[in-house]
């Protein structure tokens, strides 16, 4: 039983259940149909109206020609201020129509999904409406299939020794009768049409947990919005904050690389999902760092991460008793935290994450406390940057002269 007072618990929001209002907004963000290349459903359809409901007069918005990335700028034009970009990515891994067969099967690619995790799941297909030029529509009620029935499987598939190949995955649209290919095409389906899992998030069995599809990375976009919602009411006037919703992360971080290349932030903070390695099945021989869901957000070390920013964030978390876990990476952080390096921009970068289970499946699961802890930590870090230099804010020279030295031990 907790011995903390109610006042102490209020000061530690990560120890409390997420409010229903906040959970509903998070659900709305995660439910946005924003497959790779079609991210505007989240960035423009959900995030932009939300920002416009609270952001102060004077904030700016950066939009882009080639992608639906969007940036909300707390001090547009203030190039004298040190800039901090916080990035979440709106794109969802998707399946795509590959080929329509004469028997009505719609063969699809599986992108970054394991084929075996898809079988039997309901999906939504997004395609152009053949009756309305330039308009799109959604087809619901389809399922992902591969074998048709156990009776048609190989002995190896029945025993579990043999898996399912990506090229065997297709959509079941339940067509019948003559000219089934024509029936499918009449619906508007064409090669390249995106397909998403139909799996909204729900609260989990254990306290303060939730599960569903596409936590990766609607959670990052939700976090960016919640950070801005609070700090928009505070006097963060010594730091220029670029609240960023990026695109195309899942296929190479191309959206964030473009945005960073154009806006050239001094500090880059990527916020994305991470793994609960401690609960991941069958990976004990790999000796991964035992990150745990429910034990705080993760801070990545290594690769191109700025060790100075890592240590600064750790200190902020210690001072505010915010739970965090250290993670590591070698050559590549695997997140939008690589965007500055990929764009050739001089930026002190860091990546933070939320340890989730079952990544890239229909049942990703997470803990609201980890998410809230990350939000509170980034807010505290920005307040710290704002108060540095005797209350005048962090400077570019401060960053240039704060690199960790190992030669003066």
PyMOL commands that set and color helices and strands:
alter all, ss='L'
color gray80, all
select helices_A, chain A and resi 6-10+13-15+20-31+40-54+115-117+150-152+155-159+166-168+180-187+215-231+249-251+254-263+284-286+307-320+336-343+368-391+396-400
alter helices_A, ss='H'
color red, helices_A
select strands_A, chain A and resi 60-63+70-73+82-89+95-100+106-109+122-128+136-145+170-172+194-197+202-203+209-212+239-246+267-275+297-302+324-329+348-356+364-367
alter strands_A, ss='S'
color yellow, strands_A
deselect
rebuild
show_as cartoon
